[in-house]
Amino acid sequence: MPDIATATPQMLRRFNAATVLGVIRSSNAVTVSELMDATGLTRATTLSVCEDLMARGWIRELENQRDFGAYQKGRPARRFELDESAGCVLGIDVGVLKTTVVVADLRGKTVGRASKPFRGREIEAEERIGVISQTALLALEAAGVAPDQVLAVTVGLAAPVGRDGNILVSQPFWRLFDVGLKKALHDLHGWEVVLENDANLAALGECWRGAGGGVQDLAVLLAGERFGAGLVESGRLLHGTAGGAGEMAYLDMVEGVGSADGLAALARLWAAEALARESKTTLRTAAAPGGEVTAQHVFAAAAQGDKVALDILDRLSDRLARVVSTVAILLNPELVVIGGAVADSASVLLEPAARKLASYTATPPRLAASPLGDAIVGVGAVRHALDRVEKNSLDLVLRRA
């Protein structure tokens, strides 16, 4: 709260408006009396603030309680609620092979979504930007929202991003994402764009709407093609000096692990090795002729009792346990969530991995599979964008559709 002795009338009005808007945002419909109780403001000040917030477009007034049937006598109560359609946010997940854009209203409800593949892994920056921009416009069209109603955009990338919003490009793979996306989307659409590491956003999404709700110390492992971690300690997301917290290249040096390859990549590799040895397995006919046996094929074959596939799952559970143990030893989280597209399939690995953990670390965490599936990064990106809107609401100008 501002210092009363030094606060100007403008500062107090701004503080009061932010306080009232915060209460309304965290509630459904609220009456003036309820706002007074929550904020300690007088009726006159509360009404004045609500009128100002309505004029700005952030809230709307509902029918009064007498008409609604709750009051029969006395002054009818005025009720207000957040106008969740006053603007929107975009959560963008940019991978190597495709991009997905989620449009959410101001309560975080998804109202539009679109996904589009890139033509190839190694494409020019201009082409990558074009695909991302087109996908965003398709998602907005699906939501029925105009581009100028976007209040914040967060982009998740498979690369470390520092607190300054810049990508750490010391590794060749990370350079794929250093395409000037933030400036390009601002120039094309006028959007304020923030970049963030995809695993960090996965952790935000998991805490918001996943298995991590109410947990203060957790790690979210994106475990598909490569292991990467989003780390939360005492409710705070960890970034590190250059955004490198949670990067798992150190696994190259861990005995019994040897690389940061993820569960999907390892399942493909070990299946190919088994086929090259001419092992007897139903995996030989799992893929289309000339196609590659995928992790999904391996998990499906294991569910049918295929011995080769079951052996691969045993190796995967051990690899997962070793990776989780390194995180447990360093950070001692209460919970480790396995996220990404592989999460649903990997759930069968959790019990055997948990059994193995006890032999690798004295502080084994609980394990869980994310319920968010491959939407985990987009959900976190939406939460990140909403946080920025909520923090800067009074500096934003709403544009009505």
C-alpha positions, 0 to 999 in steps of 0.5 A: 500500500502506498505511504499515506503521508506521501501518496498523491490523490492520483496514486491513491486512486490508482491503488484503490482501482487496482485493489477493487479490480483484484477483488472482482477478478478473483470473484464471480459477481460481487456487490458494493458491500462485498467490495467494501468488506474486502477492501476497507473502502467507503461506499462512495469511493467503491462506487466511484472506482467501479464507475471508473473501471466500467468506463475503462472497460474492465468490469460490467454491472449486472442486473440489481439484486431486487430484479434478480430476486434476492432482495424484496425491500430496501436499496437494491444492491449493485453487482459487478463482475469482470468483463472477461471478453474485454480482451484476450491473451495468446499463449504460443508454443513454438517447437522444432516441427510445429507451433500451437497458439491458444487464445484465452479470455481474461479468466483464462478460458480457452476460446480459440486454438490453432496448430500448424507445422513448419515445412522442415526443421531447418527453415529461414527465420522469415518463414518460421515467423510467418507460420507462427503469425498465420497460426496466431491469426487462425486461432484468433479467427477461431475465437472470434476475436480481433487481433487488436484485442490481444493484451499480452502474448507469451511464447514458449521456446525449447531454449533458455531465456534470460530475465532480459527476455533474450534467448541464450544461443550458445548451443546450435539447437537453441539458435533455431529459435533466435529468429527475432520473433518478439520484434516481428510480432510487434511490428506485424500486429502491435502485440507486446510479446515476452519469450520464456523457456517451454519447461518453465511455462510447463511448470507454471501451467502445472501449478495452475491447472495440473498435478502441481496445484498447491505444491510449493516445491516441484519440478516438471520434466518435459520428457519427450525428445529431450529432458528439460525441467521447469523448477519451482522452489517455495512457489517461485519459478527458478531462472538462473543467471542466463535462464539456464536453470533446469537445462539438463545437458549435465545428464551427458556426464551422469553414469547410467544416463549418458545423454539428455535424450527423452523417453520418446527418443529413447523408445524409438532408438531402443526399438530400432536396435531390437529390430536390427538384432532381429528380435522376435517382436510385434513391433516389426509390423507396428509401423507402416511399411518403411515407417519408424516405430514410435514410442506410442507403438512401443507402449501399445505393444507392451500393453499387449505383453510383447517381451521386447517392448516390455524390456524397453519399458523397463529400461525407460523406467530405470532411465526416468528414475535416474534422471529424477534422482539427479533432480531430487538430490540437487533440489529436493522437490516434493513432486516431479511431474512428467509432462509433454506429449509423452505424459499419457503413455509414460504414466505406466512408467511411474510405479516402476520408476518410483520403486527404483528411486529409493535406491538412487536417492535418500529423498525420493519425490512423488511422481505424477503424470501431467493431465495437461498432455501436449497442451502443457506449455500453452497452458503455462504461456496463457498463465504467464500472459494473464499474470502480465495483464493483471499486473499492468491492467491500469496501464492497458487500453482496451479496444472493444470488438 
